[in-house]
Amino acid sequence: METIRNCAGIGYPAAGDTTGSAILSLFLAMSLHPEVQQRAQEELDSVCQSRMPEFSDRQNLPYINALCIEILRWSSTVPLAFPHTTVEDDYYNGLFIPARSIVMVDSFSMNFNEETYPQPHKFDPERFLSADRKTCVVSSASSAAFSFGKRKCPGRYLADAELFYIAASVLKWFTIKPQPGVVLPVRHEELFTSEIVSSPLPFKCMIQPRGEQHDALIKDAL
C-alpha cells in the first residue's frame, strides 16, 4: 500500500515543470494570437454564460479542447520525450535495432511534420476540429507530448484535465494581451528554450478582466 501511495503521490511534483510550461505556453499563445483567444471566449460565453466553466462542459467546448491540443503540439514541452528501451530485436525502415537499445522519441519532429500538420509553425487550433467545427477529433491525452508505449506519461489524464480547466477558466474571465510597446517574436526558436523540458523564454503580457461584470464575479469568487 505504501508503494502505491508513493507512486500516486509522485505524479504531482513530477509534472510540475511540464504542466507549468504548458500553462505558460497558453499565455504566450494568447498574447500572440488575439483572434484565437476571441474565438475561445465566444465559445465559453455561449456555453457557460455567466458562470465558471465546469468539467461537465467539456464535451460542449470543442474549440477549447482543440486549443489545448494545439498548445501541446506547438510548445512541444518535452521535445525528445524520455528514453525508451527495446524489449526485443526489431527493424525500422530496414535498420536493425537490437534488443535493449535506448531509443529516443523525437516528439518535436512529429509535432512539426508538414505532412501531418500543414503550416506547422502556425498556431491553429482548428486543425483539430471536424469539418463542421462542432467536434474535436483528437484527444489531448493521445498527443505526442505524452510520448508512447510503456513509458507513456502516466499522468497524462491529470495533465490534460489541468490544462483544460485552467485554459477554460482563465479565458472565461480574463483577456491576455502583450504588454504595450513590447513586440513578441514569432519564430519558435526565439520563443522557447532548447532544453529537456522546453519552456517559453521570459516574456511580458497583461492579464485583464474582460469587463465590469467579469471583474465583479472574480471578486465574488475570491
C-alpha positions as CSV (number, residue, x, y, z in Angstrom):
1,M,0.0,0.0,0.0
2,E,2.9,2.4,0.8
3,T,4.4,1.8,-2.6
4,I,1.0,2.5,-4.3
5,R,0.6,5.7,-2.3
6,N,4.1,6.9,-3.1
7,C,3.7,6.2,-6.8
8,A,0.4,8.1,-6.9
9,G,1.8,11.0,-4.9
10,I,4.9,11.5,-7.1
11,G,2.7,12.3,-10.1
12,Y,2.1,15.8,-8.7
13,P,5.6,17.1,-8.3
14,A,6.8,15.1,-11.4
15,A,4.5,17.1,-13.6
16,G,5.4,20.5,-12.2
17,D,7.8,21.5,-14.9
18,T,5.9,20.2,-17.9
19,T,2.4,21.3,-16.8
20,G,3.8,24.7,-15.8
21,S,5.5,25.0,-19.2
22,A,2.2,24.2,-21.0
23,I,0.3,26.8,-19.0
24,L,3.0,29.5,-19.7
25,S,2.7,28.5,-23.4
26,L,-1.1,29.2,-23.2
27,F,-0.4,32.7,-22.0
28,L,2.2,33.2,-24.7
29,A,0.0,31.9,-27.5
30,M,-2.9,34.1,-26.4
31,S,-0.6,37.1,-26.4
32,L,0.4,36.3,-29.9
33,H,-3.0,35.3,-31.3
34,P,-5.9,37.5,-30.2
35,E,-8.1,36.0,-32.9
36,V,-7.8,32.6,-31.3
37,Q,-8.5,34.0,-27.9
38,Q,-11.6,35.7,-29.1
39,R,-12.9,32.6,-30.7
40,A,-12.3,30.6,-27.5
41,Q,-14.1,33.3,-25.4
42,E,-17.1,33.3,-27.7
43,E,-17.5,29.6,-27.3
44,L,-17.1,29.8,-23.5
45,D,-19.7,32.6,-23.3
46,S,-22.2,30.6,-25.4
47,V,-21.9,27.5,-23.2
48,C,-21.1,28.8,-19.7
49,Q,-22.8,32.3,-19.9
50,S,-22.2,34.0,-16.6
51,R,-20.8,31.1,-14.6
52,M,-17.4,29.3,-14.2
53,P,-16.6,26.5,-16.7
54,E,-17.0,23.0,-15.3
55,F,-15.6,19.7,-16.4
56,S,-19.1,18.6,-17.5
57,D,-19.0,21.4,-20.1
58,R,-16.0,19.9,-21.8
59,Q,-18.0,17.9,-24.4
60,N,-19.6,21.1,-25.5
61,L,-16.4,23.1,-25.8
62,P,-14.7,21.6,-28.9
63,Y,-12.6,24.7,-29.7
64,I,-11.2,24.8,-26.1
65,N,-10.3,21.2,-26.4
66,A,-8.6,21.8,-29.8
67,L,-6.8,24.8,-28.3
68,C,-5.3,22.6,-25.5
69,I,-4.1,20.1,-28.1
70,E,-2.6,22.8,-30.2
71,I,-0.8,24.2,-27.1
72,L,0.8,20.8,-26.5
73,R,1.8,20.4,-30.2
74,W,3.1,24.0,-30.7
75,S,5.0,24.2,-27.4
76,S,6.5,20.6,-27.6
77,T,7.3,20.8,-23.9
78,V,9.4,17.6,-24.0
79,P,11.0,17.7,-27.5
80,L,12.7,14.3,-27.2
81,A,10.3,12.7,-24.7
82,F,12.1,10.3,-22.4
83,P,14.4,7.3,-23.2
84,H,12.8,4.0,-24.1
85,T,14.5,0.6,-24.3
86,T,13.5,-2.0,-26.9
87,V,12.5,-5.3,-25.4
88,E,13.4,-7.4,-28.4
89,D,15.2,-7.2,-31.8
90,D,13.4,-5.0,-34.3
91,Y,13.7,-3.5,-37.7
92,Y,12.6,0.0,-38.8
93,N,12.8,1.1,-42.4
94,G,15.5,-1.6,-42.9
95,L,17.5,-0.6,-39.9
96,F,18.2,-3.3,-37.4
97,I,17.6,-2.3,-33.8
98,P,18.9,-4.8,-31.2
99,A,17.1,-5.6,-28.1
100,R,17.9,-3.4,-25.1
101,S,18.7,-0.4,-27.4
102,I,18.0,3.0,-26.0
103,V,15.5,4.8,-28.3
104,M,14.5,8.5,-28.1
105,V,11.2,9.7,-29.3
106,D,11.6,12.8,-31.5
107,S,8.3,14.4,-30.4
108,F,9.3,17.8,-31.8
109,S,9.7,16.5,-35.4
110,M,6.4,14.7,-35.1
111,N,4.6,17.8,-33.9
112,F,6.2,19.9,-36.7
113,N,5.8,17.4,-39.6
114,E,4.4,19.3,-42.5
115,E,2.6,16.3,-43.9
116,T,0.7,15.7,-40.7
117,Y,0.3,19.4,-39.7
118,P,0.3,21.8,-42.7
119,Q,2.0,25.1,-41.8
120,P,3.2,23.5,-38.6
121,H,4.7,26.8,-37.2
122,K,1.2,28.4,-37.4
123,F,-0.8,28.3,-34.2
124,D,-4.1,26.9,-35.4
125,P,-6.5,25.0,-33.1
126,E,-8.9,24.5,-36.0
127,R,-6.5,21.8,-37.4
128,F,-8.0,19.5,-34.7
129,L,-11.7,20.3,-35.4
130,S,-14.1,18.4,-37.7
131,A,-15.2,19.9,-41.0
132,D,-18.3,21.3,-39.4
133,R,-16.2,22.7,-36.5
134,K,-18.5,21.0,-33.9
135,T,-16.2,18.2,-32.7
136,C,-12.6,18.0,-31.6
137,V,-11.3,15.0,-33.5
138,V,-8.3,14.2,-31.3
139,S,-7.9,13.6,-27.5
140,S,-5.3,15.7,-25.7
141,A,-4.2,12.6,-23.8
142,S,-3.2,11.0,-27.1
143,S,-0.9,13.8,-28.0
144,A,2.8,13.1,-28.9
145,A,3.6,15.4,-26.0
146,F,3.0,12.5,-23.6
147,S,5.2,10.0,-25.6
148,F,4.3,6.5,-26.5
149,G,4.4,2.9,-25.4
150,K,5.1,1.6,-21.8
151,R,6.9,4.8,-20.9
152,K,4.0,7.0,-21.9
153,C,3.3,9.6,-19.3
154,P,1.3,8.0,-16.5
155,G,-0.1,11.4,-15.5
156,R,-1.3,12.4,-19.0
157,Y,-5.0,12.4,-18.0
158,L,-4.4,14.6,-14.9
159,A,-2.2,17.0,-17.0
160,D,-4.8,17.1,-19.7
161,A,-7.6,17.9,-17.2
162,E,-5.5,20.6,-15.6
163,L,-4.7,22.3,-18.9
164,F,-8.3,22.2,-20.0
165,Y,-9.6,23.7,-16.7
166,I,-7.0,26.4,-16.5
167,A,-7.4,27.4,-20.1
168,A,-11.2,27.5,-19.8
169,S,-11.3,29.4,-16.5
170,V,-8.6,32.0,-17.5
171,L,-10.1,32.7,-20.9
172,K,-13.7,32.9,-19.4
173,W,-12.8,35.8,-17.1
174,F,-9.6,37.4,-18.5
175,T,-8.1,38.7,-21.7
176,I,-4.4,38.2,-22.2
177,K,-2.6,40.9,-24.2
178,P,1.1,41.7,-25.0
179,Q,2.4,44.5,-22.9
180,P,2.2,47.8,-24.8
181,G,5.3,48.6,-26.7
182,V,6.6,45.0,-26.5
183,V,6.9,43.2,-29.8
184,L,7.0,39.4,-29.3
185,P,9.0,37.3,-31.7
186,V,7.1,34.7,-33.9
187,R,9.8,32.1,-34.7
188,H,9.7,29.1,-32.5
189,E,13.4,29.1,-31.7
190,E,13.0,32.7,-30.4
191,L,10.1,31.8,-28.2
192,F,11.1,28.7,-26.4
193,T,14.2,27.3,-24.6
194,S,16.2,24.3,-26.0
195,E,16.2,22.0,-23.0
196,I,15.0,18.6,-22.0
197,V,11.8,20.3,-20.7
198,S,11.3,23.3,-23.1
199,S,9.6,26.4,-21.7
200,P,8.7,29.8,-23.1
201,L,11.6,32.3,-22.8
202,P,10.7,35.2,-20.5
203,F,8.0,37.4,-21.9
204,K,5.7,40.1,-20.6
205,C,2.0,40.2,-21.0
206,M,-1.1,41.9,-19.5
207,I,-3.9,39.9,-17.8
208,Q,-7.1,42.0,-17.6
209,P,-10.7,41.2,-16.5
210,R,-12.9,41.1,-19.7
211,G,-15.3,43.7,-18.3
212,E,-17.0,45.1,-15.2
213,Q,-19.3,42.1,-14.9
214,H,-16.4,39.7,-15.1
215,D,-14.5,41.8,-12.6
216,A,-17.3,41.6,-10.1
217,L,-17.7,37.9,-10.5
218,I,-14.0,37.3,-10.0
219,K,-14.1,39.3,-6.7
220,D,-17.2,37.3,-5.5
221,A,-15.3,34.1,-6.3
222,L,-12.4,35.2,-4.2
